[in-house]
Amino acid sequence: MEVEIIQRAGLSAPLAKTYLALVQNGALTPTKIAGVTGETRTNTYALLEKLEKLSLVKNIGAKKTTYEAAHPSNLELLAEKRRRLMAKNEAVVKDNISNLIDLFWANSEMPGSRTLSGMDGIKEVYLDIIRTRKDQILLRTIGDKGLDRNFLRNHQADRIKYNIHTYALTPDTPKARRHAKDGADVERLLHRIVYPAGAYDTPVAIHVYGDKVAFIAYGEAEMATIIDSPLITSAMRSLLNIMARWLESSYPQPESTFPW
């Protein structure tokens, strides 16, 4: 039981047995430790060296090599250090997993997809747009609520920084027309076509960028699905372009900045 507890601090079974032998028996020579644990003398010296580096044992012998265990509270410190390292590694993996997924699907014959839940999953689409560094076509919905303002401001600043243009089909609202007219859209690298208010009120936005299509469900669903497929992306891009052209020719537009 004690060995299992020690192992939870991140030690292997041989390291845990060696440390426990000193806890239970007090100061011992490597030869006696080997006799208690069943390890060879060569392995025991190597294990003691590792434990010493972890500050779990110390050599107290002046003439004759003798080791004693450090206080067991050092195990708690070791476990905490391991926890922080794991959290750091998890953050690094999370920040870079998208690049690995892109590389995987780039060398795979099958289209890839990811479904992400919650507001963090929705934010991942916005972050992926910045990482991809490609212009996007967006079908916006009136229901795209929930993203905090600071996150959106930072996303907008990053789009401008990396010269990422957005070609958006948005609901026809006074605010949309005002931004199209007063130059706010131009400043934000936004090119807008409006559709009649109420024509599309499903709380699902569609982002088309690079070789990806992202569907974001807002409201109670709060989830996002990213599909990585050049063929599917091309189809969605064509459909949204057809919609934009039809709206431009059949529905009164503000000062349109949608370039064809």
C-alpha positions in Angstrom: 0.0 0.0 0.0 2.8 2.4 0.9 4.6 1.7 -2.3 1.5 2.6 -4.3 1.1 5.9 -2.4 4.8 6.8 -3.1 4.3 5.9 -6.8 1.5 8.5 -7.1 4.2 11.2 -6.5 5.6 10.1 -9.9 8.1 7.5 -8.9 8.6 4.1 -10.5 8.0 0.9 -8.4 11.8 0.3 -7.9 12.3 3.9 -6.8 9.3 3.7 -4.5 10.6 0.5 -2.9 14.1 1.9 -2.4 12.7 5.0 -0.7 10.3 3.0 1.4 13.2 0.7 2.5 14.9 3.7 4.0 11.7 5.1 5.6 11.0 1.7 7.3 14.6 0.8 8.3 16.4 4.1 8.8 19.9 4.7 7.4 21.2 1.8 5.3 24.2 1.1 3.0 23.4 0.3 -0.6 24.2 -3.3 -0.1 21.6 -3.6 2.7 19.1 -1.7 0.7 19.6 -4.1 -2.2 18.9 -7.0 0.3 15.7 -5.4 1.4 14.3 -4.5 -2.1 15.7 -7.4 -4.0 17.4 -5.2 -6.6 20.9 -5.7 -7.7 23.6 -3.6 -6.2 24.2 -1.9 -9.5 20.6 -1.0 -9.9 20.4 0.1 -6.3 23.2 2.6 -6.8 21.4 4.0 -9.9 18.1 4.2 -8.0 19.7 6.0 -5.0 21.3 8.5 -7.4 17.9 9.3 -8.9 16.3 9.6 -5.5 19.0 11.9 -4.4 18.4 14.2 -7.4 14.7 14.2 -6.4 15.7 15.3 -2.8 14.2 12.1 -1.4 17.3 10.6 0.0 20.7 11.9 1.1 24.1 10.3 1.6 25.1 10.7 5.3 28.2 8.4 5.3 31.6 10.0 5.7 33.8 7.0 5.1 31.1 4.4 4.3 28.4 5.2 1.9 25.1 5.3 3.8 21.8 6.7 2.8 18.8 7.9 4.8 15.3 9.0 3.6 14.3 12.6 3.4 11.1 13.6 5.2 8.0 12.2 3.4 6.6 15.7 3.0 9.1 16.0 0.1 6.9 13.5 -1.7 4.1 16.1 -1.5 6.3 18.7 -3.0 7.4 16.4 -5.7 3.7 15.6 -6.5 2.9 19.3 -6.7 5.8 19.9 -9.0 4.7 17.1 -11.2 1.1 18.4 -11.2 2.4 21.9 -12.4 4.5 20.3 -15.1 1.6 18.2 -16.3 -0.6 21.3 -16.4 2.0 23.2 -18.4 2.4 20.3 -20.8 -1.4 20.1 -21.2 -1.5 23.8 -22.1 1.3 23.4 -24.6 -0.4 20.4 -26.3 -3.8 22.3 -26.3 -2.2 25.4 -27.9 -0.5 23.3 -30.6 -2.8 20.4 -31.3 -4.5 22.2 -34.1 -1.3 22.4 -36.1 -0.8 18.6 -35.6 -4.3 17.9 -36.7 -3.9 20.1 -39.8 -0.7 18.2 -40.6 -2.4 14.9 -40.0 -5.3 15.7 -42.4 -3.0 17.2 -44.9 -1.4 13.8 -45.3 -4.6 11.8 -45.1 -7.0 10.9 -47.9 -10.1 11.2 -45.7 -11.6 14.6 -44.6 -11.2 15.3 -40.9 -13.6 16.8 -38.4 -13.5 17.9 -34.8 -16.5 18.7 -32.6 -15.8 21.0 -29.7 -18.1 21.7 -26.9 -18.9 24.8 -24.8 -17.7 28.4 -25.2 -14.1 27.3 -25.2 -14.8 25.1 -28.2 -16.5 28.0 -30.0 -13.5 30.2 -29.2 -11.2 27.6 -30.8 -12.8 28.3 -34.2 -11.8 32.0 -33.9 -8.3 31.1 -32.8 -8.0 28.6 -35.6 -9.0 31.3 -38.1 -6.1 33.4 -36.9 -3.7 30.4 -37.0 -4.8 29.6 -40.6 -4.1 33.2 -41.8 -6.6 32.9 -44.6 -9.5 35.2 -45.6 -12.9 33.8 -44.5 -16.5 33.8 -45.8 -19.0 34.1 -42.9 -22.7 33.4 -42.7 -23.6 35.2 -39.5 -26.7 34.6 -37.5 -28.6 37.0 -35.2 -28.2 34.4 -32.5 -24.4 34.5 -32.2 -24.3 35.7 -28.6 -22.1 34.7 -25.7 -18.6 35.5 -26.7 -17.1 38.1 -24.4 -16.3 41.5 -25.8 -12.6 41.4 -24.9 -12.1 38.1 -26.7 -13.9 39.5 -29.8 -11.8 42.7 -29.7 -8.6 40.7 -29.5 -9.8 38.5 -32.4 -10.6 41.6 -34.5 -7.2 43.1 -33.7 -5.4 39.9 -34.7 -7.4 39.7 -38.0 -6.3 43.2 -38.8 -2.7 42.4 -37.8 -2.5 39.4 -40.1 -4.6 41.1 -42.9 -7.4 38.5 -42.7 -10.4 39.8 -44.6 -14.0 38.6 -43.7 -16.6 38.4 -46.4 -19.8 38.3 -44.3 -23.5 37.7 -45.0 -25.2 39.3 -42.0 -28.7 40.1 -40.9 -30.1 43.4 -42.1 -30.0 45.7 -39.0 -29.6 49.4 -38.5 -26.2 48.8 -36.9 -25.1 46.7 -39.9 -26.0 49.4 -42.4 -24.4 52.1 -40.2 -21.1 50.3 -40.1 -21.2 49.7 -43.8 -21.8 53.4 -44.4 -19.5 55.0 -41.9 -16.4 53.1 -42.8 -16.3 50.9 -39.7 -16.4 47.8 -41.9 -13.5 48.9 -44.0 -11.4 49.5 -40.9 -12.2 46.0 -39.6 -11.4 44.4 -43.0 -15.1 43.4 -43.2 -16.9 43.2 -46.5 -20.7 42.9 -46.0 -23.8 41.7 -47.8 -27.0 41.9 -45.8 -30.0 39.5 -45.9 -33.5 40.3 -44.7 -33.9 40.3 -41.0 -35.6 37.0 -40.0 -34.7 35.2 -43.2 -32.1 33.2 -41.2 -32.6 33.1 -37.5 -31.2 29.7 -36.7 -28.4 30.3 -34.1 -25.7 28.6 -36.2 -23.0 30.5 -37.9 -20.8 29.2 -40.8 -17.2 30.1 -41.2 -15.3 29.1 -44.4 -11.5 29.6 -44.3 -8.5 27.9 -45.8 -9.6 24.3 -46.5 -12.0 24.3 -43.5 -15.6 24.8 -42.8 -16.7 25.5 -39.2 -20.3 25.3 -38.0 -20.9 27.2 -34.7 -24.0 26.5 -32.7 -24.8 29.2 -30.2 -27.5 29.2 -27.5 -28.3 26.1 -25.6 -26.2 23.9 -27.9 -22.9 25.8 -27.5 -20.7 23.7 -29.7 -18.6 23.9 -32.9 -17.6 21.4 -35.6 -14.6 22.0 -37.8 -14.5 20.1 -41.1 -11.1 19.9 -42.8 -11.8 19.1 -46.4 -10.8 21.0 -49.6 -13.8 19.5 -51.5 -16.4 20.3 -48.8 -14.9 23.8 -48.2 -15.0 24.5 -52.0 -18.7 23.5 -52.0 -19.6 25.7 -49.1 -17.7 28.6 -50.5 -19.5 28.4 -53.8 -22.9 28.2 -52.0 -22.2 31.3 -49.9 -21.0 33.1 -53.0 -24.1 32.2 -54.9 -26.2 33.6 -51.9 -24.2 36.8 -51.8 -24.5 37.4 -55.5 -28.3 36.8 -55.4 -28.7 39.1 -52.4 -26.6 41.8 -54.1 -28.8 41.7 -57.2 -32.2 41.3 -55.5 -32.1 42.9 -52.1 -31.3 46.5 -51.3 -27.8 46.7 -50.0 -25.9 49.3 -48.0 -22.8 50.7 -49.7 -21.6 47.2 -50.6 -17.9 46.4 -50.2 -18.2 42.8 -51.3 -15.6 42.6 -54.0 -16.2 40.2 -56.9 
